[in-house]
Amino acid sequence: MRIPTGTPTVMATTPDVLAVDLPERLWSAAVQILERARTATLVCHVAPDGDALGSMLALARVLRSRGTAVTCTWGDESWSVPASYAWLPDIGCVVSPAQVPLGPDVMVVLDTASRDRLGVLGPVADSAGELVVIDHHAHNSGLAGVQLIDASAAATAVIVEALLQRLAPDIDAETATLLYVGLVTDTGSFQHPVTTPAVHAVAGRLLARGADPSSIARALWGTRSFGFNTVLGAALSRLRLEETAAGGRGWVWTWTTADELTAAGVALDEIEPVIDVVRATREADVAAVFKQDTDGSFRVSTRSRGATDVGAVCAALGGGGHKLAAGFTSRDDVDTTAQRLRAQLADAPAP
């Protein structure tokens, strides 16, 4: 589905509304690399979300408009375009990681906190002639190159927007839409504590360039299949509350099975919103949903109301993310996965 966009107008950009604080030498280094690049490979983390995809596709769109040949992908072994983001502008331009050769002249890694989150594309990053890393994760590590990393930024899309102000400030409505998707995804519709006046200023600039917030919201959250509702019902039927877990802060959790998804005809990425229902539990600071993949592994999504740093918890379990929203992959069964997560939550730091 194509998202309609509004009529773009021009809004001036002033330093007091910038939402990223990085040395100008880093911006200059990144701009120089991208301006001279005739080809570029853009990648984001495995199991990409709205911020990863929106940031990657927005930068790719601008680079293509400047004459750069761009390849976009991510490194899942079982690769497919997430069904819930199939409506994004330019999503049809992405390719599977198998189509990305070693040794790209320029590689840009977006919204990816560590090398292992690149999946099968780790060797490609190692072989890149020049590497630019654009990210806002607090636990970013393992990647070299020019690093546009600001852990205080609300989303990677915010950093990309600041980069584009220097590279190509006159973005079109489709680029604004992609950046807005990244912004609204990682701020939880502007509900998370990372939402500041500067973040709203970024949103205002994107709306002024043609992003349509109502259409984007309907595409992201306002439409669910009947199959999603059946999976949600099954997950809620086995919901568990452990009020003494997480150091007495409380933990609520559940899981879905691969068989349930197959029977309902929904993809793994489509059930990510289940965590938003589970996290509303008043008695628990931490919520988690274990989503079984077809290979038997579980993709675990966690959320915190604010008293627990789930980013640190998930990093200890081989994953990563943010203080209030993070995840990891487990190849254990449900009970063992829960036991491992429960143990980490017991000693979890506060944000």
Secondary structure, 3 states (H helix, E strand, C coil): CCCCCCCCCCCCCCHHHCCCCCCHHHHHHHHHHHHHCCEEEEEECCCCCHHHHHHHHHHHHHHHHCCCEEEEEECCCCCCCCHHHCCCCCHHHCCCHHHCCCCCCEEEEECCCCHHHHHHHHHHHHHCCEEEEEECCCCCCCCCCEEEECCCCCCHHHHHHHHHHHHCCCCCHHHHHHHHHHHHHHCCCCCCCCCCHHHHHHHHHHHHCCCCHHHHHHHHHCCCCHHHHHHHHHHHHCCEEECCHHHHCCEEEEEECHHHHHHHCCCHHHHCCHHHHHCCCCCCCEEEEEEECCCCCEEEEEEECCCCCHHHHHHHCCCEECCCEEEEEECCCHHHHHHHHHHHHHCCCCC
